[in-house]
Amino acid sequence: MEKKQWKWLAISVAFSTVVLLIVLWLTIDENTIDYLQHAKLQYLIFALVLHMGAFVFWALRMKMMSHSLGYHVPFLHSLNAVFANLLVAAITPSQAGGEPVRIHELYRADVPIGDATAVVIMERVIDGIVLGIIGIFSFLLLAFQVSDLDVNLTTPLLVMWALLVVVLAIFVYSIRHPDFLKRLIKRISGWFTKRWKSEKVERFRDRIDEEVDNFNSALTKFIGKARSGLFWGFLFTALYWIAEFLIPSFILIALGEPPHFLESFIVQLMIAIIMMIPLTPGGSGIAEIGATSLYGLFVPSSIVGVFVLIWRLIMYYFNIFAGVLASVFIVRREMILRQIKRLKRT
């Protein structure tokens, strides 16, 4: 990574660490030690295995969606691309910086830039649809059961569900009317670009047109000749998010608490949506505060801080570690390729 990226990584990690320390300081008491003494390590290991399994599903999604377009991308190449993507995602708002990394790695696997971009765009689109479906089912299940929460999550979940339905409706309409999506995005972005110079605004508007065209090009490819890619995309995306959303429940079991599967799914959905808002690099700090506030509704205060710490160690710090290793591998590969090219020229 460049020096600027390392700087943002340091800021992201520092922000997350400070928030975690504050959360621990506010929540640790004499009961916390008792919880930790009876912690079940095997469930923490299983939570980490689930996280690794989620990355396997992501890599399989990339591989199969590329295959549907007629390209062979080795599984290990896809897996390394996923890991490398994690490092950049950890330093970019809304974790959106990983997309160029995945496009680059697909290109290195002989997938043309246009088709690589289509795969990555459709990954994001499918993520949004699957999260919306999970939210709908979670809401229905919550509505038909008696929850032990002191605070009712039905209202905020209903609001989020309504927003997801609106976004889905706009998505469906924009498939046939791409100009509508361009006008909508430009109008919304206009609220944030009032003080920009005219040249910068014009470049930004051109970028919007380009991205919307890429979006519609990706849809055309997958709705046409690569429909099997959509099937595999939805399947592995569902498995990915289910695995990720189960991790907190097994951390709770390890700490001697009930898994709270349904409540945890709802909280994870809310956190996933909040982290899509570009507020901090990689969502650091926001994730910790959100998890502490929401899990604090049904997890004892004595362990909520420890729970959030373990969750972030798995979901954030492990990602950075894996991302650094994958990035080192990519850098070494690029250096070898350059040396080979130089040798061929001579």
LINPE-V878848 format. One record per residue. N is the residue number from 1. RES is the residue in one letter. BURIAL is 1 if it has 9 or more other ideal C-beta (glycine too) atoms within 8 Angstrom, else 0. Layout:
n = (N | N)
res = (RES | RES)
burial = (BURIAL | BURIAL)
This chain:
n = (1 | 2 | 3 | 4 | 5 | 6 | 7 | 8 | 9 | 10 | 11 | 12 | 13 | 14 | 15 | 16 | 17 | 18 | 19 | 20 | 21 | 22 | 23 | 24 | 25 | 26 | 27 | 28 | 29 | 30 | 31 | 32 | 33 | 34 | 35 | 36 | 37 | 38 | 39 | 40 | 41 | 42 | 43 | 44 | 45 | 46 | 47 | 48 | 49 | 50 | 51 | 52 | 53 | 54 | 55 | 56 | 57 | 58 | 59 | 60 | 61 | 62 | 63 | 64 | 65 | 66 | 67 | 68 | 69 | 70 | 71 | 72 | 73 | 74 | 75 | 76 | 77 | 78 | 79 | 80 | 81 | 82 | 83 | 84 | 85 | 86 | 87 | 88 | 89 | 90 | 91 | 92 | 93 | 94 | 95 | 96 | 97 | 98 | 99 | 100 | 101 | 102 | 103 | 104 | 105 | 106 | 107 | 108 | 109 | 110 | 111 | 112 | 113 | 114 | 115 | 116 | 117 | 118 | 119 | 120 | 121 | 122 | 123 | 124 | 125 | 126 | 127 | 128 | 129 | 130 | 131 | 132 | 133 | 134 | 135 | 136 | 137 | 138 | 139 | 140 | 141 | 142 | 143 | 144 | 145 | 146 | 147 | 148 | 149 | 150 | 151 | 152 | 153 | 154 | 155 | 156 | 157 | 158 | 159 | 160 | 161 | 162 | 163 | 164 | 165 | 166 | 167 | 168 | 169 | 170 | 171 | 172 | 173 | 174 | 175 | 176 | 177 | 178 | 179 | 180 | 181 | 182 | 183 | 184 | 185 | 186 | 187 | 188 | 189 | 190 | 191 | 192 | 193 | 194 | 195 | 196 | 197 | 198 | 199 | 200 | 201 | 202 | 203 | 204 | 205 | 206 | 207 | 208 | 209 | 210 | 211 | 212 | 213 | 214 | 215 | 216 | 217 | 218 | 219 | 220 | 221 | 222 | 223 | 224 | 225 | 226 | 227 | 228 | 229 | 230 | 231 | 232 | 233 | 234 | 235 | 236 | 237 | 238 | 239 | 240 | 241 | 242 | 243 | 244 | 245 | 246 | 247 | 248 | 249 | 250 | 251 | 252 | 253 | 254 | 255 | 256 | 257 | 258 | 259 | 260 | 261 | 262 | 263 | 264 | 265 | 266 | 267 | 268 | 269 | 270 | 271 | 272 | 273 | 274 | 275 | 276 | 277 | 278 | 279 | 280 | 281 | 282 | 283 | 284 | 285 | 286 | 287 | 288 | 289 | 290 | 291 | 292 | 293 | 294 | 295 | 296 | 297 | 298 | 299 | 300 | 301 | 302 | 303 | 304 | 305 | 306 | 307 | 308 | 309 | 310 | 311 | 312 | 313 | 314 | 315 | 316 | 317 | 318 | 319 | 320 | 321 | 322 | 323 | 324 | 325 | 326 | 327 | 328 | 329 | 330 | 331 | 332 | 333 | 334 | 335 | 336 | 337 | 338 | 339 | 340 | 341 | 342 | 343 | 344 | 345 | 346)
res = (M | E | K | K | Q | W | K | W | L | A | I | S | V | A | F | S | T | V | V | L | L | I | V | L | W | L | T | I | D | E | N | T | I | D | Y | L | Q | H | A | K | L | Q | Y | L | I | F | A | L | V | L | H | M | G | A | F | V | F | W | A | L | R | M | K | M | M | S | H | S | L | G | Y | H | V | P | F | L | H | S | L | N | A | V | F | A | N | L | L | V | A | A | I | T | P | S | Q | A | G | G | E | P | V | R | I | H | E | L | Y | R | A | D | V | P | I | G | D | A | T | A | V | V | I | M | E | R | V | I | D | G | I | V | L | G | I | I | G | I | F | S | F | L | L | L | A | F | Q | V | S | D | L | D | V | N | L | T | T | P | L | L | V | M | W | A | L | L | V | V | V | L | A | I | F | V | Y | S | I | R | H | P | D | F | L | K | R | L | I | K | R | I | S | G | W | F | T | K | R | W | K | S | E | K | V | E | R | F | R | D | R | I | D | E | E | V | D | N | F | N | S | A | L | T | K | F | I | G | K | A | R | S | G | L | F | W | G | F | L | F | T | A | L | Y | W | I | A | E | F | L | I | P | S | F | I | L | I | A | L | G | E | P | P | H | F | L | E | S | F | I | V | Q | L | M | I | A | I | I | M | M | I | P | L | T | P | G | G | S | G | I | A | E | I | G | A | T | S | L | Y | G | L | F | V | P | S | S | I | V | G | V | F | V | L | I | W | R | L | I | M | Y | Y | F | N | I | F | A | G | V | L | A | S | V | F | I | V | R | R | E | M | I | L | R | Q | I | K | R | L | K | R | T)
burial = (0 | 0 | 0 | 0 | 1 | 1 | 0 | 1 | 1 | 0 | 1 | 1 | 1 | 0 | 1 | 1 | 0 | 1 | 1 | 1 | 0 | 0 | 1 | 1 | 0 | 0 | 1 | 0 | 0 | 0 | 1 | 1 | 0 | 0 | 1 | 1 | 0 | 0 | 1 | 1 | 0 | 0 | 1 | 1 | 0 | 1 | 1 | 1 | 0 | 1 | 1 | 0 | 1 | 1 | 1 | 1 | 1 | 1 | 1 | 1 | 1 | 1 | 1 | 1 | 1 | 1 | 1 | 1 | 1 | 0 | 1 | 0 | 1 | 0 | 1 | 0 | 1 | 1 | 1 | 1 | 1 | 1 | 1 | 1 | 1 | 1 | 1 | 1 | 1 | 1 | 1 | 1 | 1 | 1 | 1 | 1 | 1 | 1 | 1 | 0 | 1 | 1 | 1 | 0 | 1 | 1 | 1 | 0 | 1 | 0 | 1 | 0 | 0 | 0 | 1 | 1 | 1 | 1 | 1 | 1 | 1 | 1 | 1 | 1 | 1 | 1 | 1 | 1 | 1 | 1 | 1 | 1 | 0 | 1 | 1 | 1 | 0 | 1 | 1 | 0 | 1 | 1 | 0 | 0 | 0 | 0 | 1 | 0 | 1 | 0 | 0 | 0 | 1 | 1 | 0 | 0 | 1 | 1 | 0 | 1 | 1 | 0 | 0 | 1 | 1 | 0 | 1 | 1 | 0 | 1 | 1 | 0 | 1 | 1 | 1 | 0 | 0 | 1 | 0 | 1 | 1 | 1 | 0 | 1 | 1 | 1 | 0 | 0 | 1 | 0 | 0 | 0 | 1 | 0 | 0 | 0 | 0 | 0 | 0 | 1 | 1 | 0 | 0 | 1 | 1 | 0 | 0 | 1 | 1 | 0 | 0 | 1 | 1 | 1 | 1 | 1 | 1 | 1 | 1 | 0 | 1 | 1 | 0 | 0 | 0 | 1 | 1 | 0 | 1 | 1 | 0 | 1 | 1 | 1 | 0 | 1 | 1 | 1 | 1 | 1 | 1 | 1 | 1 | 1 | 1 | 1 | 1 | 1 | 1 | 1 | 1 | 1 | 1 | 1 | 1 | 0 | 1 | 0 | 1 | 1 | 0 | 1 | 1 | 1 | 1 | 1 | 1 | 1 | 1 | 1 | 1 | 1 | 1 | 1 | 1 | 0 | 0 | 0 | 0 | 1 | 1 | 1 | 1 | 1 | 1 | 1 | 1 | 1 | 1 | 1 | 1 | 1 | 0 | 1 | 1 | 1 | 1 | 1 | 1 | 0 | 0 | 1 | 1 | 1 | 1 | 1 | 1 | 1 | 1 | 1 | 1 | 1 | 1 | 1 | 1 | 1 | 1 | 1 | 1 | 1 | 0 | 1 | 1 | 1 | 1 | 1 | 1 | 0 | 1 | 1 | 0 | 0 | 0 | 0 | 0 | 0 | 0 | 0 | 0 | 0 | 0 | 0 | 0 | 0 | 0 | 0)
